[in-house]
Amino acid sequence: MPNVLRMESVRMLKFALAAAVAFGLSSAAFAETPITATLNTAVTKPTELLANDTLWTCVEKNCVVKTKGADSDSWLECRKFVKQAGKVTAYGSLDDSKIAMCNAGAPK
């Protein structure tokens, strides 16, 4: 009987260890990551913009958001941002072709 208890304890310990590792990896994947955007036209005063449930803080031409996950660094999220903020010259890690696709969503 003691061997059965020991084996069960080892299984529980392995499960707890695996859960701790999985939780640590998943929380690292969702750590806050700053995304920056550079506006084509500066704001006149420090401004907070809400774009697709994401709160951005803009000062002059620079905007920043702390977001969970990498989805906010996509041209589709950029397009939602420019609908509120206007055209950008830079957004996260997007290249020039993605910036052009993004800016196509800006108000005329």
TIRO-2110 file (N, C-alpha, C; in Angstrom, 1 decimal):
// TIRO-2110
0.8, -1.2, 0.0, N, 1, A
0.0, 0.0, 0.0, CA, 1, A
0.9, 1.3, 0.0, C, 1, A
1.9, 1.4, 0.8, N, 2, A
2.8, 2.6, 0.8, CA, 2, A
3.4, 2.8, -0.6, C, 2, A
3.7, 1.8, -1.4, N, 3, A
4.2, 2.0, -2.7, CA, 3, A
3.2, 2.7, -3.6, C, 3, A
1.9, 2.3, -3.5, N, 4, A
0.8, 2.9, -4.3, CA, 4, A
0.7, 4.4, -3.9, C, 4, A
0.8, 4.7, -2.6, N, 5, A
0.7, 6.1, -2.2, CA, 5, A
1.9, 6.9, -2.8, C, 5, A
3.1, 6.3, -2.7, N, 6, A
4.3, 7.0, -3.3, CA, 6, A
4.1, 7.3, -4.8, C, 6, A
3.7, 6.3, -5.5, N, 7, A
3.5, 6.4, -6.9, CA, 7, A
2.4, 7.5, -7.2, C, 7, A
1.4, 7.5, -6.4, N, 8, A
0.4, 8.6, -6.6, CA, 8, A
0.9, 10.0, -6.3, C, 8, A
1.7, 10.1, -5.3, N, 9, A
2.4, 11.3, -5.0, CA, 9, A
3.3, 11.8, -6.1, C, 9, A
4.0, 10.9, -6.7, N, 10, A
4.9, 11.2, -7.8, CA, 10, A
4.1, 11.7, -9.0, C, 10, A
3.0, 11.0, -9.3, N, 11, A
2.1, 11.5, -10.4, CA, 11, A
1.6, 12.9, -10.1, C, 11, A
1.1, 13.1, -8.9, N, 12, A
0.6, 14.4, -8.6, CA, 12, A
1.7, 15.5, -8.7, C, 12, A
2.9, 15.2, -8.2, N, 13, A
4.0, 16.1, -8.3, CA, 13, A
4.3, 16.4, -9.8, C, 13, A
4.4, 15.4, -10.6, N, 14, A
4.6, 15.6, -12.1, CA, 14, A
3.5, 16.5, -12.7, C, 14, A
2.3, 16.2, -12.3, N, 15, A
1.2, 17.0, -12.8, CA, 15, A
1.3, 18.5, -12.4, C, 15, A
1.6, 18.7, -11.1, N, 16, A
1.7, 20.1, -10.6, CA, 16, A
2.9, 20.8, -11.3, C, 16, A
4.0, 20.1, -11.5, N, 17, A
5.1, 20.7, -12.2, CA, 17, A
4.8, 21.0, -13.6, C, 17, A
4.1, 20.1, -14.3, N, 18, A
3.7, 20.4, -15.7, CA, 18, A
2.7, 21.6, -15.8, C, 18, A
1.8, 21.7, -14.9, N, 19, A
0.9, 22.8, -14.8, CA, 19, A
1.6, 24.1, -14.6, C, 19, A
2.5, 24.1, -13.7, N, 20, A
3.3, 25.3, -13.3, CA, 20, A
4.1, 25.8, -14.6, C, 20, A
4.7, 24.9, -15.3, N, 21, A
5.5, 25.2, -16.5, CA, 21, A
4.5, 25.7, -17.5, C, 21, A
3.4, 25.1, -17.8, N, 22, A
2.4, 25.5, -18.8, CA, 22, A
1.9, 26.9, -18.4, C, 22, A
1.6, 27.1, -17.2, N, 23, A
1.1, 28.4, -16.8, CA, 23, A
2.1, 29.5, -17.0, C, 23, A
3.4, 29.2, -16.6, N, 24, A
4.5, 30.2, -16.8, CA, 24, A
4.6, 30.5, -18.3, C, 24, A
4.6, 29.6, -19.2, N, 25, A
4.7, 29.8, -20.6, CA, 25, A
3.6, 30.6, -21.1, C, 25, A
2.3, 30.3, -20.7, N, 26, A
1.2, 31.0, -21.2, CA, 26, A
1.2, 32.4, -20.7, C, 26, A
1.6, 32.7, -19.5, N, 27, A
1.5, 34.0, -19.0, CA, 27, A
2.6, 34.9, -19.7, C, 27, A
3.8, 34.2, -20.1, N, 28, A
4.8, 34.9, -20.8, CA, 28, A
4.3, 35.3, -22.2, C, 28, A
3.5, 34.5, -22.8, N, 29, A
3.0, 34.8, -24.1, CA, 29, A
2.0, 35.9, -24.1, C, 29, A
1.4, 36.2, -23.0, N, 30, A
0.4, 37.3, -22.9, CA, 30, A
0.9, 38.4, -22.0, C, 30, A
2.2, 38.5, -21.9, N, 31, A
2.8, 39.7, -21.2, CA, 31, A
2.5, 40.9, -21.9, C, 31, A
2.5, 42.0, -21.2, N, 32, A
2.2, 43.3, -21.9, CA, 32, A
3.4, 43.7, -22.8, C, 32, A
3.0, 44.1, -24.0, N, 33, A
4.0, 44.5, -25.0, CA, 33, A
3.6, 45.9, -25.5, C, 33, A
4.5, 46.8, -25.4, N, 34, A
4.2, 48.1, -25.9, CA, 34, A
4.2, 48.1, -27.5, C, 34, A
3.1, 48.7, -28.0, N, 35, A
3.1, 48.9, -29.5, CA, 35, A
3.1, 50.5, -29.7, C, 35, A
3.9, 50.9, -30.6, N, 36, A
3.9, 52.4, -30.9, CA, 36, A
3.4, 52.7, -32.3, C, 36, A
2.9, 53.9, -32.4, N, 37, A
2.5, 54.4, -33.7, CA, 37, A
3.0, 55.8, -33.9, C, 37, A
3.3, 56.2, -35.1, N, 38, A
3.7, 57.6, -35.3, CA, 38, A
2.7, 58.2, -36.3, C, 38, A
2.0, 59.2, -35.8, N, 39, A
0.9, 59.9, -36.6, CA, 39, A
1.5, 60.7, -37.7, C, 39, A
0.8, 60.8, -38.8, N, 40, A
1.2, 61.7, -39.9, CA, 40, A
1.1, 63.2, -39.5, C, 40, A
0.0, 63.5, -38.7, N, 41, A
-0.3, 64.8, -38.2, CA, 41, A
-0.3, 64.8, -36.7, C, 41, A
0.4, 65.7, -36.0, N, 42, A
0.5, 65.7, -34.6, CA, 42, A
-0.9, 66.1, -33.9, C, 42, A
-1.1, 65.5, -32.8, N, 43, A
-2.3, 66.0, -32.0, CA, 43, A
-1.9, 67.3, -31.3, C, 43, A
-2.9, 68.1, -31.0, N, 44, A
-2.7, 69.5, -30.5, CA, 44, A
-2.4, 69.4, -29.0, C, 44, A
-2.9, 68.4, -28.3, N, 45, A
-2.6, 68.2, -26.9, CA, 45, A
-2.6, 66.7, -26.6, C, 45, A
-2.0, 66.3, -25.5, N, 46, A
-2.0, 64.8, -25.1, CA, 46, A
-3.4, 64.3, -25.2, C, 46, A
-3.6, 63.2, -25.8, N, 47, A
-4.9, 62.6, -26.1, CA, 47, A
-4.9, 61.1, -25.9, C, 47, A
-6.1, 60.6, -25.4, N, 48, A
-6.3, 59.2, -25.3, CA, 48, A
-7.3, 58.8, -26.4, C, 48, A
-7.0, 57.8, -27.2, N, 49, A
-7.9, 57.4, -28.2, CA, 49, A
-8.3, 55.9, -28.0, C, 49, A
-9.6, 55.6, -28.2, N, 50, A
-10.1, 54.3, -28.0, CA, 50, A
-10.3, 53.7, -29.4, C, 50, A
-9.5, 52.7, -29.8, N, 51, A
-9.7, 52.1, -31.1, CA, 51, A
-9.8, 50.6, -30.9, C, 51, A
-11.0, 50.1, -31.3, N, 52, A
-11.3, 48.7, -31.1, CA, 52, A
-11.0, 48.1, -29.7, C, 52, A
-11.5, 48.8, -28.7, N, 53, A
-11.4, 48.4, -27.3, CA, 53, A
-9.9, 48.5, -26.8, C, 53, A
-9.1, 49.2, -27.5, N, 54, A
-7.7, 49.4, -27.1, CA, 54, A
-7.5, 50.9, -26.9, C, 54, A
-7.0, 51.2, -25.7, N, 55, A
-6.8, 52.6, -25.3, CA, 55, A
-5.3, 53.0, -25.6, C, 55, A
-5.2, 54.0, -26.5, N, 56, A
-3.9, 54.5, -26.9, CA, 56, A
-3.7, 55.9, -26.2, C, 56, A
-2.5, 56.2, -25.9, N, 57, A
-2.1, 57.5, -25.4, CA, 57, A
-1.2, 58.2, -26.5, C, 57, A
-1.6, 59.4, -26.9, N, 58, A
-0.9, 60.1, -28.0, CA, 58, A
-0.4, 61.4, -27.5, C, 58, A
0.9, 61.7, -27.7, N, 59, A
1.5, 63.0, -27.4, CA, 59, A
2.2, 63.5, -28.7, C, 59, A
1.8, 64.6, -29.2, N, 60, A
2.4, 65.1, -30.5, CA, 60, A
2.1, 64.1, -31.6, C, 60, A
3.2, 63.5, -32.2, N, 61, A
3.0, 62.5, -33.2, CA, 61, A
3.1, 61.1, -32.7, C, 61, A
3.5, 60.9, -31.4, N, 62, A
3.8, 59.6, -30.9, CA, 62, A
2.6, 59.0, -30.1, C, 62, A
2.2, 57.8, -30.4, N, 63, A
1.2, 57.1, -29.7, CA, 63, A
1.7, 55.8, -29.2, C, 63, A
1.3, 55.3, -28.0, N, 64, A
1.7, 54.1, -27.4, CA, 64, A
0.5, 53.4, -26.7, C, 64, A
0.6, 52.1, -26.8, N, 65, A
-0.4, 51.3, -26.1, CA, 65, A
0.3, 50.1, -25.5, C, 65, A
-0.1, 49.6, -24.3, N, 66, A
0.4, 48.4, -23.8, CA, 66, A
-0.7, 47.4, -24.0, C, 66, A
-0.4, 46.3, -24.7, N, 67, A
-1.5, 45.4, -25.1, CA, 67, A
-1.0, 44.0, -24.8, C, 67, A
-2.0, 43.1, -24.6, N, 68, A
-1.7, 41.7, -24.4, CA, 68, A
-1.8, 41.0, -25.7, C, 68, A
-0.8, 40.3, -26.1, N, 69, A
-0.8, 39.5, -27.4, CA, 69, A
-0.2, 40.3, -28.5, C, 69, A
-0.1, 39.7, -29.6, N, 70, A
0.5, 40.3, -30.8, CA, 70, A
-0.5, 40.8, -31.8, C, 70, A
-1.8, 40.6, -31.6, N, 71, A
-2.8, 40.9, -32.6, CA, 71, A
-2.8, 42.4, -32.8, C, 71, A
-2.4, 43.3, -31.8, N, 72, A
-2.5, 44.7, -32.0, CA, 72, A
-1.4, 45.2, -33.0, C, 72, A
-0.5, 44.4, -33.3, N, 73, A
0.6, 44.7, -34.2, CA, 73, A
0.4, 44.2, -35.6, C, 73, A
-0.9, 44.2, -36.0, N, 74, A
-1.2, 43.8, -37.4, CA, 74, A
-1.8, 44.9, -38.2, C, 74, A
-1.7, 44.8, -39.5, N, 75, A
-2.2, 45.9, -40.3, CA, 75, A
-3.8, 46.1, -40.2, C, 75, A
-4.5, 45.0, -39.8, N, 76, A
-5.9, 45.1, -39.6, CA, 76, A
-6.2, 46.0, -38.3, C, 76, A
-5.4, 45.7, -37.3, N, 77, A
-5.6, 46.6, -36.1, CA, 77, A
-5.1, 48.0, -36.3, C, 77, A
-4.1, 48.1, -37.1, N, 78, A
-3.6, 49.5, -37.5, CA, 78, A
-4.8, 50.2, -38.3, C, 78, A
-5.5, 49.5, -39.1, N, 79, A
-6.5, 50.1, -39.9, CA, 79, A
-7.7, 50.7, -38.9, C, 79, A
-7.9, 49.9, -37.9, N, 80, A
-8.9, 50.3, -36.9, CA, 80, A
-8.4, 51.6, -36.2, C, 80, A
-7.1, 51.6, -35.9, N, 81, A
-6.5, 52.7, -35.2, CA, 81, A
-6.6, 54.0, -36.1, C, 81, A
-6.3, 53.9, -37.4, N, 82, A
-6.2, 55.1, -38.2, CA, 82, A
-7.7, 55.7, -38.4, C, 82, A
-8.7, 54.9, -38.3, N, 83, A
-10.0, 55.4, -38.4, CA, 83, A
-10.3, 56.4, -37.3, C, 83, A
-9.6, 56.2, -36.1, N, 84, A
-9.8, 57.2, -35.0, CA, 84, A
-8.7, 58.3, -35.0, C, 84, A
-7.5, 57.9, -35.4, N, 85, A
-6.4, 58.8, -35.2, CA, 85, A
-5.9, 59.5, -36.5, C, 85, A
-6.3, 59.0, -37.6, N, 86, A
-5.8, 59.5, -38.9, CA, 86, A
-4.5, 58.7, -39.4, C, 86, A
-4.0, 59.1, -40.5, N, 87, A
-2.9, 58.3, -41.1, CA, 87, A
-1.7, 58.3, -40.2, C, 87, A
-0.9, 57.2, -40.4, N, 88, A
0.3, 57.0, -39.7, CA, 88, A
1.5, 56.8, -40.6, C, 88, A
2.7, 57.2, -40.1, N, 89, A
3.9, 56.9, -40.8, CA, 89, A
4.7, 55.7, -40.3, C, 89, A
4.3, 55.2, -39.1, N, 90, A
4.8, 54.0, -38.6, CA, 90, A
3.8, 53.4, -37.6, C, 90, A
3.8, 52.1, -37.5, N, 91, A
2.9, 51.4, -36.6, CA, 91, A
3.5, 50.0, -36.3, C, 91, A
3.9, 49.9, -35.0, N, 92, A
4.5, 48.6, -34.5, CA, 92, A
5.6, 48.2, -35.4, C, 92, A
5.6, 46.9, -35.9, N, 93, A
6.6, 46.4, -36.7, CA, 93, A
6.2, 46.3, -38.2, C, 93, A
5.2, 47.0, -38.6, N, 94, A
4.7, 46.9, -40.0, CA, 94, A
5.7, 47.6, -40.9, C, 94, A
5.8, 47.0, -42.1, N, 95, A
6.7, 47.5, -43.1, CA, 95, A
5.9, 48.5, -44.0, C, 95, A
6.5, 49.2, -44.9, N, 96, A
5.9, 50.2, -45.7, CA, 96, A
4.6, 49.7, -46.5, C, 96, A
4.6, 48.5, -47.0, N, 97, A
3.5, 48.0, -47.7, CA, 97, A
2.3, 47.8, -46.8, C, 97, A
2.6, 47.3, -45.6, N, 98, A
1.5, 47.1, -44.6, CA, 98, A
1.0, 48.5, -44.1, C, 98, A
1.9, 49.5, -44.0, N, 99, A
1.4, 50.8, -43.6, CA, 99, A
0.5, 51.4, -44.6, C, 99, A
0.8, 51.2, -45.9, N, 100, A
-0.1, 51.7, -47.0, CA, 100, A
-1.4, 51.0, -46.9, C, 100, A
-1.5, 49.7, -46.6, N, 101, A
-2.8, 49.0, -46.5, CA, 101, A
-3.5, 49.6, -45.3, C, 101, A
-2.8, 49.8, -44.2, N, 102, A
-3.4, 50.4, -43.0, CA, 102, A
-4.0, 51.8, -43.3, C, 102, A
-3.2, 52.6, -43.9, N, 103, A
-3.7, 54.0, -44.1, CA, 103, A
-4.9, 54.1, -45.1, C, 103, A
-5.1, 53.0, -45.8, N, 104, A
-6.3, 53.0, -46.7, CA, 104, A
-7.6, 53.1, -45.9, C, 104, A
-7.5, 52.8, -44.7, N, 105, A
-8.7, 52.8, -43.8, CA, 105, A
-8.9, 54.1, -43.1, C, 105, A
-8.0, 55.1, -43.3, N, 106, A
-8.2, 56.4, -42.7, CA, 106, A
-9.3, 57.2, -43.3, C, 106, A
-9.9, 58.1, -42.5, N, 107, A
-11.0, 58.9, -43.1, CA, 107, A
-10.4, 59.9, -44.1, C, 107, A
-11.1, 60.2, -45.1, N, 108, A
-10.7, 61.1, -46.2, CA, 108, A
-10.7, 62.5, -45.8, C, 108, A
END
